[in-house]
Amino acid sequence: MTTSMATVKKTALLLEGTDFIPGFPQQVVQKEKMLTSTSASATFWVVPSNQVPSVYLPARARWRCMAAANIQQEFFLSQVLGKPIRDARGEVIGCLRDMAIRWEAVYPTAVGIKYARHTQNHVATSEVLAWGERYIELRQDFAATAKCQLQADEIYVSKWLLDKQVIDINGSKLARVNDIQLVWVEQEESRKLLLTAVDIGVRGLLRRVGLNFFAKGRENKLLGWEHIVPLEARVADLRLRPDVSRDKIGQLRPADLADIIEDLNAPKRLELLQNLDNQTAAEALAEVAPDTRSDIIESLESSAASTIIQEMAPDEAADALGQVSREKSEQILNLMQAERANSLRKLMDYPADTAGALMTTEYLSFSPRTTAAAAIDRLRELAPSADTIYYLFVLESDNTLVGVVSLRQLIVAPPNQTLDQIMEKRVLKVNPRDNGHKAIEVIAKYDLLAVPVVDDQGIMLGIITVDDIIETLLPDRNNLETFSHYLVGGKLARRGRP
């Protein structure tokens, strides 16, 4: 298999069918084939046309000749992702961010290349002159190059499939998609970029991270594309063949579902959300980029938006409402239960750059007189719906914070011992008016999973969790100063109303 970007240029016939043609010279295929992927339902071969006797080419019940083709190049997605794109004038107009694919047959066709981050425009693959070693060359000037937007029946393949799991039918196991194999073919007067297989082996992973020299002696472990069927209408079902597995889109991880939502156009985003249950929609919406999330909420009916946002954690709900107009947020809040709406209004009123702006009001609290055994029983009831179970905050009847018990301390404590006997009384905490940097510093310095937020009288108001901070600061983890700077410009600024 050729893995460089060098031009292949072999004449072939693309054949597709349910089994091999009786009497076909197998030795020719084994010697000359360029690509092979087989399953019980379809077989795809690229065979040198001068080796295929005409007797094998007539239309048959289970075979057809797709087209005569010149194989121009064959390569992997990892070899072109990030590669500069240069127009006919020699100007670099961007780099390949992803490929839009259309799935009309067994093998998807790449119809466009995404050349910039914050746009859904892409350059049609028909505008590509060459997939060079250093550049992707366009046929003409960028201004004259045909551009189009992602259509309803298209999707970005890198975000949708790369690093996802599929079932290896032959190995009967889950496999990670480490790379994607493509072939550039010339059929009559047109050229097509076909996606022919996914690489699920170690070599594909090493190639992705630029360590291909470690892969010497390892073969590409390819899984034929016919094992996977496209997204169904309305992107309602991301699945393998029905006889293999069926993964409903609602079962995707929220972050993966958020990626799909972000790549859809505005009408399809709303359509997808309306096909999800409220909890799944809330979890996915919380993971969506802020600008996209605000657009979605503004477009939703206020009643629908209110139902979804009520399912979010308080801090996430406050984030979402703080990113839309005051009029829209008030419409949504007025449709919520009064207690919930008032709680969110308080969170939204905290100034930017403060600990209060990061706080969630959901946490586990117990009386000092609660026994360890009773706390564990209660924890079993609350844990399925709780965001953070690693700390139990001990409060007096007036909600004054008097101590904290870690999950480890609770488990090893004697069953009859009360929480005030095992709790840590020197509690690290922040005030809601404290600068957000302080919360970061406390969590980082003392290696905490959460830090409580209390007012001047010691009344507990909420907690700031480490996962929210990490999620916010993920774009740059170089140092604490960078974390703090990003926080001020990012999540802490989220609740300023327009």
N, C-alpha and C positions, 0 to 999 in steps of 0.2 A: 504494500500500500504506500502510495506516495504521500509524504507528510510535509514536504516543502511547498513553497508557493510557486514552484516552477510549473510552466505550462506542460500539460500532458499531451494533448492533441492526439487522440485515438478515435478512429471511426468505429461506431458501435450501433447496435440496435437495442432499444429499451424494450424488454419483454416483461410481461406481467401475466401471471396465471396461478392456478391452484395447485398444479403439480408440474413435474418436469415432462417435456414432450417425449413420448415413447420413441426410442431409437435415436434420440439426440446424442451426438458424439460427446459424452461426458468428459473425455480426456481433453477436448478442446477448451471446454469451460474451465476445467481445473487448471489448465496451463495458461489461458489467456484472460480469464475473467478479471475485471477491475474491482467490481463491487458485488457483494453477495449478501443477501439477507433473506431468510426464509422463515415461514411459519406454516401451520396447517391450513391457513386460509388464503395465503397469497405468497407468491414468489417473485422476486425482482432480480433480473440479471442484466448486466451490461456486457454484451458479448461482441467481439469484433465481427462486423457485418460480413466480412469476406470469408468467415469461418462458418456461417450459418447457411446450410443448403436451403434452396428456395422451397423445397418440399415441406419444411417445417414452419413456413411463415404464413400460410393461408389462415384466414379467420377460423378458429376452432371454438368449440363450446367452452373450453376452459383456458384458452390462450389467446392473446392478441399481441400484435406488434405495436407498441406505443408510437414509435417514430424512429426514423434514422437520425442519428445524432453524432456530432463531433464533440468528444469530451475535451474541453479546453483546459480545465484545471480541476483538481480535487484537493481539498484542504479542510481544516477544522476551524470551528468558530473562534477558538482561542487564538488562532493565528492572525485573525483580522480584527478582533475587538480592540478598540483603542488605536487602531492604525489611522494615520492622517489621510484625509480625503483631499485630493488636489484636482482643480478643474483644468480645462484646456489651456488656460493662460498661465498655469503653474502656480496659482494662488491656493493656499490651503484654506478650505472653507469650514473645517471642523475635523472630527474624527468619528469613527464608527462606534456608536454607543450601543446599538442593538439592531436587530433586523425584524421588520414586519413580515409576517408570513401569512399566506392564504392556504387553506387546507381543502382543496377541491377533489383530491384523489388520495390514493394511498400515500403518496409522497408529497409533502407540503412544498410550496414554491415560495421563495423569498421574493417579495414584491417591492420592498423598499428598505433603505438603510437610514437609520436615525443618526443625524450628524451633530446634534447639539442636545444639551441636557433639558432645558426648559422649553421644549417645543414638541408638539406631536406631528410636526411636518417631517417628512422624510423624502429622500431622493429615490426615485424609481430605479430599481436594479437594471432596467433597460438602458439607463443612462451611463452605466459603468462600462468603460472601455477595457480596463485591465485590473486584475487583482495582483498588483505588483509586490515585490519583496519589501519596498519601503513605503509605497503609497498605493492607495486605491485611486485609480485614474478615471476621471469623468470624460465623456465624449466632447463636451462643449463647455463654454463659460458657465459659471454658477448661475448668473442672472437668467440665462436662457434654458437652464436645466429644468426638466419637468419635476415638480414637487407635488406631493399629495399628503393628505392626512390619513391617520389610522381609520380604517373602515370597520363597520360592524362585524364583518366576517374575518377580521384580521387581528393578530395579537403579536406582541413583541416576544420573540422566542427565548431570548436570554433570561428575561425576568420570569417567564412562565415555566420554562423547563430546566434551565441550567441550575445545578445544585439541588434539584428536587429528587424525590424518590419515585421509582417505577418498579414494577415487578419483573424480574428476570424469569420468564416462563421456563427456560431450559434449566436454570439452576434452582427454580422454585424458591426464590428469596427476594427480599427487597434490595434494590441496587440504587446507588446514587449516580445521577447523570453528571459526569465530569467534563464532558465535551460533546460537541455535535459535529457530525461529518457532513460536508457539503460537496456538491459536484456542479461545476459550471458547464452546461451543455449548450451546443448550438444546434437548433433544429430548424431546418430550412433557412429562413432569413431572420429568425429571432433567437435570442439567447435566454436561457433560464437557469436560475440557481436553485437546485433541488437539495432538500435536506433528506439524506438517505439513511442515516443511522445515528444512534447516540453511543458515546464511548463511556462504558461503566467501569473501566479498569483503572489500575494504578497508573498506567502510562498516560492516560488522559488527564489525570489529576496532576502529574508531574509536568506535563506540557502546559497546563493552565498556569502553573506558578513559575514557569520559566526554567524548570529543572529537567528538561528533556534529555540532557546528557546522562542523567541517572537511569533513564529508561531503556538503555541499550540492552538488548536481549529479551526485553518484554514485548509481547505482542499486544496490538490494540484489541481490546475486548469490546466488540461492537454488538449492540442490540438493534436489530432491524426496526426501522420506523413503522413497519406494518403492525407491530405489537401495540401501537398506541393509536387511539382514535382522536380526532380533533375535539375542541370545545364545541359543545352542542349550541344550538341557537340560544341567544341571549346570555351566553357564557354561563349557563345554568349548571353545567355539570362537567367537571374536570375529571376524566376517568381513563382507564385502560379499556381494553375490549370487554364487552359485557360478560363474556364467558370467563374472564380472568379476575376482574375486580371492579368495584364501583365506589369511587370516593366522592361523595356529595360535596359540593362546594362549601356547604355549611360546616363541614368537618375539617376544612383547611385551618391551619393556624392563623390567628388574626393578622399577623404581620404579612403572611403570604397573600391572604385575601385583600389586604390593603394595597399590596403591589398591583394586584389585578384591577382593583377599583381605580387606582391612579392612572393606569394605562388605557382605561376606557374613556370614551367621549362623555360629555355631560348627560345626555339622555340615557345612555346605557348604564352609567353609574347609578342613577336613580332607579332604573329598572332592576338592576341587580340587588340593590338594598331592599327594595320592596319585596323581593323574593326570598329574603332571609328572615329568620325569626328575630325578634327585637334584641335579644341578648347577643346573638351573633353579629347583628348589624352594629350594635353599640361597641363591641370589642374591636371590630374591624375599623369603625370610624375613629376610634381612639388612636389607632396606629397610622392613620392616613396623615399625610403632610398637612400642616396647618392651613396653607392657602387652599388646597383642594378641599379640606374639610369644611372651611367656611363657605366655599362655593356650594357645596352639597347642602349644607344646612339652610342657606339662603334660598335654595331652589325647592327644598322640601316644603310641603304643607306644614304649617305650624303644629298641627295636631300630631302628624307623623313624626316630626322632629322632636316634639315633647316626649312622645312615647319611647323613642330610641334613647334620648339623652337621659331619661330617668333611670335607664339601666346601667349607665356609666358610673364609675367611681366618682365621688364628689369633686375631687381635684380635676379629673378629666372632663367632667361635665362643665365645671367653671371655665376651664381652658376653652372648650368648644363654644360656649356662650359668649365668652369675652372676645372671640374673634369675629363675631357677626355684628351687625348694626344694633344699636340700642333698641330700636323699634322691634326688630325681629326677636331679640333675646327676651324682651318684656312679653311679647305675644306667647313665646314658648313657656316662660316662667308662670304666666297667668293660667296656663292649662295644667300645671303640676299641682300636686298636693301642697297645701300652704306651708307645712313644716319643711318639706324638701326645698321648696322655692326660696323660703327665707334663709335656709342654710347656704344655698348656692349664692344668694345675693351677698351674704356676709363674706364668703370667700372671694367673690368678684370685686368687692370693695377694697381689699387689701392693696396698697400701692405696689407698683412694680418695684423690683429690687429688694423685696422684703421676704422674710421666711414665710409669712402668712400667705404669700402668693404661691408657694410651693406645697402648701399643707393640704392633706386630706383629712376629713373628719371621721373616717371609718377606722376604728382600732378596737382591740379587745381590752376590756376593763373588768376588774374584779374587786370585790370588797376585801379589805385586809384580813377579815375573819374567815374567808373561804379556805377550806382545806385543799391540800394538793389533789386528793382523790376527786373531790367535787369539781375542782378546776379542770381536771383532765376530762371528766365526763361532760362538762359544759363545753369544753374545747372541741370534743368530738361532734357536738351538735352544730357549733358555729363555724368550724374549719372549712366545710365545703364552700361557703359563701364569703369567707374572710379573705382579704387580700394579703394580710400579714399575720402570721400566727407564731412568729418566732419570739415575740415579746408580749408579755401580759402586763398591762399597766395597772397598778394598784391605786385605787381612788377611794377617798372618804365619801360620805354621803353627799357632800356639797361639791363633788368632782375635783377636790384638791388632790393633786398628784403627790403620793407619799412614797412610792417605790416602784420598782420594775423587776419582773421575774423572767428570766430567759426560759425558753422551751427545755433546754438541757437541765437547768436547775429544777424545773417542775418535774421532769421525768424521774430524776434520781432522788427526789425528796421523799421522805416517809409519807405514806398516804394520809395520816392524821395530822401532819404538820400544817399549820396555817401559813398563808402567804406572807403575813407580816413577820414571820419567823425566818423565812428564806429569802425575802426580797432584798434587792440592793437599794439602800436608802439614799446613797449619794448618786442621784440621777442626773445624768448629763441632759441638758435641755436648752431650748432657745425660746426667745420671745418673738411673737409674730411681727413686731416692728424691727427686729434685728435684720441687718443686711443679709441678703441671701448667701453671701460668701461665708458667713459664719456657720451656717448650716452645713455647707460643703466641708469646711475645715473640721468641724466636730465629727462628722461621719467619717471623713478620711483619716483623721488623726487617731481616733479611737476604734476604728474598724467596726463601725456599727452598721446594722441593717436598717435601722430607723432611729430618728431622734424625736422626742416629744416636743410639742409646742405649747407653752403655758403663758398665761397673762401675768400681770404684775402681782396678783394675789395668789398665784400658784394654781389657778384653775386650769385644768387641761382642756385645750381647744382642739388638738389634732396631732398628727404626726407627719414627718417628712421621711419618705422611704428612699433607700439607696437605689432601688430600681428606677424610680422616676428621675433621679439625678443622673444616673448612668445613661438612661435613654435620651435624656436631654443633651448630655455632653458627648455622646458617642462620636460625633464628627471629628473631634480632636482630643486625644487623651495624653498629649505630650507632657503636661504638667498641671499642677493644681491651679496655677495662675491662669493658664489657658482655659481650664474648666470654668473658673469663676467668670472670666471675661465672656465666654460663650453663654453662660447662664444669664448674665445681665442682658445680653443682646438677643437671647433666645426666649426660653420659657418664661423668665421673669417679666418679660415685656409683653407677654401674651394677652394680658387682661385689660390692656388699655383700650377703652371703647372708641370707636371712630366718631 
